[in-house]
Amino acid sequence: MKPNPMRRELKMQAQPTETSCGPTCLQAVYQHFEDVYPLESIISDIPENPDGGTYSVMLANHALKRGYQATIYSYNLRVFDPTWAELEAEEIAPKLAKRREHSSSKRARTNLSAYIEFLEQGGEIRFDELDSALLAMLLAKGNPVIAGLNSTHLYRSSRLKKNGKEDDVNGDVEGHFVTLFEYDHANKQILVADPYQKNPLSESLIYAIDPQRLINSVMLGIVTYDANLLLIDKK
């Protein structure tokens, strides 16, 4: 990938642990806004799931508390019903609370609680169809977009056991966060900043990828409660 002299590169650190991709992406977004916040502090601030990692909405809540605007484009039917697309935030929050009451999954309840907090803090949920046009529109605004997706599909890699070893039969798919920062119209590719140093797509943390592959990876993120795009902006 040839560097574009007109492009403002996104500065991405390598994630310090196997499960800190989300906070690392958030730190890169803060840095984009010249907001200095140590990665170690972000990692300690953001709640972690029992099995490691976090949710996009946790990253969004952190940004809201720092005075940013946050919009989540969600494709997670585990959380949101498609019929809620036309509802206002004050109508969605009670439905999430009711769903939480009937959920037997601790992971689901945690996720639902975080979304209720997100809406109460003024976060916005959108359900726009995920396609190349939406990605191009979001990236044209000049701000990076954090994508919660399925890295097993993104990397075309084997499923993994809990110990990190590949196992295509008994392994599980992996969730991941990357940050999108430009739509390359000339080459019809999206430029990605990936905090995972060992990613198989590039020797660096920056690479270009086909939009459809990215879209499919985001949609398959529903398996790990991801399947969303997070747009953070200044108020």
C-alpha positions as CSV (number, residue, x, y, z in Angstrom):
1,M,0.0,0.0,0.0
2,K,1.6,3.3,-1.2
3,P,1.4,6.2,1.3
4,N,-0.8,9.0,0.3
5,P,0.9,12.4,1.1
6,M,-2.5,14.0,1.7
7,R,-3.7,11.4,4.1
8,R,-3.7,11.9,7.8
9,E,-2.5,8.6,9.2
10,L,-4.1,7.2,12.3
11,K,-1.6,6.5,15.0
12,M,-2.3,3.1,16.4
13,Q,-0.4,1.3,19.2
14,A,0.0,-2.4,19.3
15,Q,-2.5,-3.8,21.9
16,P,-0.5,-4.8,25.0
17,T,-2.5,-7.9,25.8
18,E,-4.6,-10.4,23.8
19,T,-7.9,-8.8,25.0
20,S,-7.1,-5.1,25.0
21,C,-7.9,-4.3,21.3
22,G,-11.0,-2.2,22.2
23,P,-9.2,0.2,24.6
24,T,-6.3,0.4,22.2
25,C,-8.6,1.5,19.4
26,L,-10.3,4.0,21.6
27,Q,-7.0,5.5,22.6
28,A,-6.1,5.9,18.9
29,V,-9.4,7.8,18.4
30,Y,-8.7,10.0,21.4
31,Q,-5.2,10.7,19.9
32,H,-6.9,11.6,16.6
33,F,-8.6,14.4,18.5
34,E,-5.3,15.3,20.2
35,D,-6.8,14.1,23.5
36,V,-3.9,12.7,25.5
37,Y,-5.1,9.8,27.7
38,P,-2.7,6.9,28.6
39,L,-3.6,3.5,27.2
40,E,-3.0,1.9,30.6
41,S,-5.6,4.2,32.2
42,I,-8.2,3.4,29.5
43,I,-7.7,-0.3,29.9
44,S,-8.2,0.0,33.7
45,D,-11.2,2.3,33.2
46,I,-13.2,0.0,30.9
47,P,-15.0,-3.1,32.3
48,E,-13.7,-6.4,30.9
49,N,-15.9,-9.4,30.2
50,P,-15.2,-12.6,32.4
51,D,-13.8,-14.3,29.3
52,G,-11.7,-11.2,28.3
53,G,-12.4,-8.3,26.0
54,T,-15.1,-5.7,26.1
55,Y,-18.0,-4.3,24.1
56,S,-18.3,-1.4,21.8
57,V,-20.8,0.2,24.1
58,M,-18.3,0.2,26.9
59,L,-15.9,2.2,24.7
60,A,-18.8,4.5,23.8
61,N,-19.7,5.1,27.5
62,H,-16.1,6.0,28.3
63,A,-16.1,8.6,25.4
64,L,-19.5,10.0,26.6
65,K,-18.1,10.5,30.1
66,R,-15.2,12.4,28.5
67,G,-17.6,14.8,26.8
68,Y,-17.7,13.3,23.3
69,Q,-20.7,12.5,21.2
70,A,-21.0,8.7,20.5
71,T,-23.1,7.0,17.8
72,I,-23.4,3.2,17.5
73,Y,-24.6,1.7,14.2
74,S,-25.8,-1.7,15.5
75,Y,-26.4,-4.9,13.7
76,N,-26.7,-7.1,16.8
77,L,-30.1,-8.8,16.9
78,R,-29.2,-10.3,20.2
79,V,-29.7,-6.9,21.7
80,F,-31.9,-4.8,19.4
81,D,-35.1,-5.9,17.6
82,P,-35.3,-4.6,14.0
83,T,-38.7,-3.1,14.7
84,W,-37.1,-0.6,17.1
85,A,-35.4,1.2,14.2
86,E,-37.9,4.1,14.3
87,L,-38.1,4.4,18.1
88,E,-36.6,7.2,20.1
89,A,-34.0,6.5,22.8
90,E,-36.5,6.9,25.6
91,E,-38.6,4.2,24.0
92,I,-35.7,1.8,23.5
93,A,-34.2,2.0,27.0
94,P,-37.3,0.5,28.7
95,K,-37.4,-2.4,26.2
96,L,-33.7,-3.1,26.9
97,A,-34.5,-3.1,30.6
98,K,-37.3,-5.6,30.1
99,R,-35.1,-7.8,28.0
100,R,-32.5,-7.7,30.7
101,E,-35.0,-8.9,33.3
102,H,-35.8,-12.0,31.2
103,S,-32.2,-12.8,30.2
104,S,-30.5,-15.8,31.9
105,S,-27.1,-14.8,30.5
106,K,-24.8,-12.7,32.6
107,R,-23.0,-11.6,29.5
108,A,-26.2,-10.5,27.9
109,R,-27.3,-8.6,31.1
110,T,-24.0,-6.8,31.3
111,N,-24.3,-5.8,27.6
112,L,-27.9,-4.6,28.0
113,S,-27.1,-2.6,31.1
114,A,-24.3,-0.9,29.3
115,Y,-26.6,0.1,26.4
116,I,-29.2,1.5,28.9
117,E,-26.4,3.6,30.4
118,F,-25.3,4.6,26.9
119,L,-28.8,5.9,26.0
120,E,-29.2,7.6,29.3
121,Q,-26.0,9.5,28.7
122,G,-27.2,10.8,25.4
123,G,-25.6,8.2,23.1
124,E,-27.4,7.6,19.8
125,I,-28.3,4.2,18.3
126,R,-28.7,3.9,14.5
127,F,-29.8,1.0,12.4
128,D,-28.8,2.1,8.9
129,E,-28.1,-0.7,6.4
130,L,-24.4,-1.6,6.4
131,D,-23.0,-1.2,2.9
132,S,-20.1,0.5,1.1
133,A,-22.1,3.7,0.8
134,L,-22.5,4.0,4.6
135,L,-18.9,3.3,5.2
136,A,-17.8,5.9,2.6
137,M,-20.2,8.4,4.2
138,L,-19.0,7.9,7.7
139,L,-15.3,8.0,6.8
140,A,-15.8,11.1,4.6
141,K,-16.5,13.0,7.8
142,G,-12.8,12.7,8.6
143,N,-13.1,10.9,11.9
144,P,-12.1,7.3,12.5
145,V,-14.7,4.6,13.1
146,I,-14.2,1.7,15.5
147,A,-15.6,-1.6,14.1
148,G,-16.6,-4.5,16.4
149,L,-16.3,-7.6,14.2
150,N,-15.5,-11.2,13.8
151,S,-11.7,-11.6,13.4
152,T,-12.0,-15.2,12.5
153,H,-13.7,-14.2,9.3
154,L,-11.7,-11.0,8.8
155,Y,-8.4,-12.9,9.0
156,R,-9.7,-16.1,7.3
157,S,-8.1,-17.9,10.2
158,S,-8.8,-21.0,12.1
159,R,-11.1,-21.0,15.1
160,L,-9.3,-21.0,18.4
161,K,-9.3,-22.8,21.7
162,K,-9.4,-20.8,25.0
163,N,-5.6,-21.4,25.3
164,G,-5.1,-19.6,22.0
165,K,-4.3,-22.6,20.0
166,E,-5.9,-23.2,16.6
167,D,-8.5,-25.8,16.4
168,D,-10.7,-25.8,13.3
169,V,-13.0,-28.5,14.8
170,N,-13.4,-27.7,18.5
171,G,-12.3,-24.0,18.5
172,D,-14.5,-20.9,18.8
173,V,-14.6,-17.8,16.7
174,E,-13.0,-14.6,18.0
175,G,-14.3,-11.1,18.3
176,H,-12.0,-8.1,17.7
177,F,-11.9,-4.3,17.3
178,V,-10.2,-2.4,14.5
179,T,-10.3,1.2,13.5
180,L,-11.3,2.4,10.0
181,F,-9.8,5.7,9.0
182,E,-10.2,6.1,5.2
183,Y,-12.2,5.0,2.2
184,D,-9.8,4.7,-0.7
185,H,-12.2,5.3,-3.6
186,A,-9.5,4.9,-6.3
187,N,-8.7,1.4,-5.2
188,K,-12.1,0.6,-3.7
189,Q,-10.6,-0.4,-0.3
190,I,-11.0,0.6,3.3
191,L,-7.9,1.5,5.3
192,V,-7.7,-0.2,8.6
193,A,-5.6,0.4,11.7
194,D,-5.5,-3.0,13.5
195,P,-4.0,-3.0,17.0
196,Y,-3.2,-6.8,16.8
197,Q,0.5,-6.9,16.0
198,K,0.3,-10.6,14.8
199,N,-2.5,-9.9,12.4
200,P,-2.1,-12.1,9.3
201,L,-3.1,-9.4,6.8
202,S,-0.1,-7.1,7.1
203,E,3.4,-6.9,8.7
204,S,2.3,-3.6,10.1
205,L,-0.8,-2.3,12.0
206,I,-2.1,-0.6,8.9
207,Y,-3.6,-2.3,5.9
208,A,-6.3,-2.0,3.2
209,I,-9.2,-4.4,2.8
210,D,-12.1,-5.0,0.5
211,P,-15.3,-3.3,1.8
212,Q,-17.4,-6.4,1.4
213,R,-15.1,-8.5,3.5
214,L,-15.2,-5.9,6.2
215,I,-19.0,-5.7,6.0
216,N,-19.3,-9.5,6.3
217,S,-16.9,-9.5,9.3
218,V,-18.9,-6.9,11.1
219,M,-22.2,-8.7,10.5
220,L,-20.7,-12.0,11.8
221,G,-19.6,-10.1,14.9
222,I,-23.1,-10.9,16.3
223,V,-21.6,-14.2,17.4
224,T,-19.5,-12.4,20.0
225,Y,-22.0,-9.5,20.8
226,D,-20.1,-7.2,18.4
227,A,-21.6,-6.4,15.0
228,N,-21.4,-2.7,15.2
229,L,-19.7,0.5,14.2
230,L,-18.8,3.2,16.8
231,L,-18.5,6.8,15.7
232,I,-17.0,9.2,18.2
233,D,-17.0,13.0,17.6
234,K,-16.5,16.2,19.5
235,K,-19.6,18.0,20.6
